[in-house]
Structure formats: C-alpha cells, structure tokens
C-alpha cells in the first residue's frame, strides 16, 4: 500500500470490522421470534417541531364554563273570562240544589197533594208549588216535571194563581210537578232580573232539577221539563246545559237564537221600546254597545244561544205553537224544529191554526199530546 501509514491502515481496518459486526447483529432474528418476518421500520425525517423546546408546564387555571343564560319562562296566557250568559260558562257552574222543604200544605187536587215548598239556589230560598200523586209510588219513585211558567210581572205574580189547569192535568197523570217561582217572584228571595240578559232564572231552574233528584219520592232518572213562552226559553237552555233532563215540552216558546231575538221578535201586544230601556230588556242595548251586532261579532252571539248547542241536548223535545200568537212568532218553533232535525235529534212540532199564545182553542188536544209525550219518555221504563 502506498501513500498511507500503517497506523492509519490499522485504524481503517478496525473500523471496517466493527461496522461489519454491528450490521451482522442488526440483521439477526430476535430471540423468541424465529420464523417471523422482519419488520423494517420506516422512520420519517424528523420535523422541525420535534426540536422545539418543551412547552412550559406552568398551570393555567381552566376557563370556567359560562353559566347558561336563564330563559324567561313564558307567562301563561290567562284563560279568558267567559260572559255569564255563555253556554259554556253556565255548564261550568255548579247546580247542587238542596233538600226541598215543605212549608205549608195546600188544598189537595183530585188525586194528588199540594204543598208550598222551597229549595235553595245560590243561597236564595226559591219557592214553588209542589204536587205529589197519592198512593204508593213506583219502586224507584215518581217521574217528575219542573214546570217553567212564562213571563208574568214579578210584582203581581202569585204562586197559586194562573197555570192551574196545566199543573192539574200533569199532576193527575201521575207526575210530581214542581212549578217554581223564579227569584224575585212572590216570596222567592233575590232580584227578578229577567231571563234573557241574566243567568239567574236558568240557575234557579237547574237547581230545581237537582233538588228534585234529592227528593225521596222522585226517580232521579225520570225528570222532565215543561215550559211556556219565557219558560220555553229556560227549558231549551237548561237542556243544552245539563244532561239530567230527559225530555222537554215547550208551548209558544221563546226558543230562537239571540240574533233572531234581536231581528225577528216583534210583539204586537207590547209597545215598541224607546231607548233608554231599563230592567230586564236592557241587555239588547248594552251587549250591542259592548260586543257589537251579530253581524260584527257572531262568535259572541252564537256562544250565548242555546240553538248553537243542539247537538248536546239532553233529550227529545215536543213543540206547540199557535199561528195567531201575538207574543212569540210561530217561526221560532218552526226554526227550532228544523235545527233539531239537522242536529239529528228527536223533535215533534204541532202548529195550531188560528190559536193564541196560550193555545186556548186547542188546550185539551195540546195537553193530551203533552201527557202522551211525557209518558213515552218518562214512563217508558219497567217500573212505571
């Protein structure tokens, strides 16, 4: 060898041998891995970040999670207060009635006893004429009828006057009859506010039903209602408010919707009212001023009309009306009969040619039909 000294050659030979030993060791199969493939790791070129100084380990307090922003709860929309004459408002009113108190015994009828009796309605003593058939009652009690008289000026009304023949015919036919004196009539407590603009009379009628249901001699499942004129209005109204009245008979009834009462009711026997009107008829002007006309606000006027709720009426109805009625138009009964049919409800309509508001000319025929109707729907059970 030329140009190289011995020490240098020796050093190179030593380095070459050492490299060979290292390569040989790296290529040997590791112990315990005989027969397995050798995996050659592919090591990538280190990135620059690998050589940056280690990050500081100074503790940084965690950022507190923000408190959720409270979402204001929605203020509940208050339930609108229904007008007291709204049918739904009257359905929500309780009618507990009370025990009937016999205050005085009156002269008896042909086959029945008569009593001056009262019950409670909204804390008021409501009096009336109560008739009870003589003899042994049926096993479940007598059928009963709440008798709703028509308009009579409260200051001249007397419990034992008028409607004598009507009550007598019903009583002789085997019914307990309770002809009630609405509040403010004769000795009944409270103010006589009228039927059409105040719920008081309707409340008295429905509490009379509840009172009869509690009376020991009455079958609570066989209570009907009879009404004349204004009493017909109360009968129809009671039968769409309460399911407890099984059948109703209405003579010359004020049974129109409120829009029809405003536009179709022209009583020739009464003077034309000149505003301002006071008392029970004031409702017409007050309500139109507050709620608008039926054309402007049909929702209100329909909601207070029993005719809008005939699908819920509690039983069949029989209607009687004379064509010469000067107090209530015959068409009120005719329209109601049509509305009942459209609602799929049972209705009977009898029109008496030339007869008046009291059906004086056909009284016997109308009473016979009335008794037959009540017998069919109140005495149809096996215990009759």
Secondary structure, 3 states (H helix, E strand, C coil): CCCCCHHHHHHHHHHHHHHHHHHHHHCCCCCCCCCCCCCCCCCCCCCHHHHCCCCCCCCCCCCCCCCCCCCCCCCCCCCCCCCCCCHHHHHCCCCCCCCCEEEEEECCCCCEEEEEEEEEECCEEEEEEEEEECCCCCCCCEEEEEEECCCCCCCCCCCCCCCHHHHHHHHHCCCEEEEECCCCCCCCCCCCCCCCCCCHHHHHHHHHHHHHHHCCCEEEEEEEEEEECHHHHHHHHHHHHCCCCCEEEEECCCCCCHHHHHHHCCCCCCCCCCCCCCHHHCHHHHHHHHHCCCCCCHHHHHHCCHHHHHHHCCCEEEEEEECCCCCCCHHHHHHHHHHHHHCCCCEEEEEECCCCCCCCCCHHHHHHHHHHHHHHHHCCCCCC
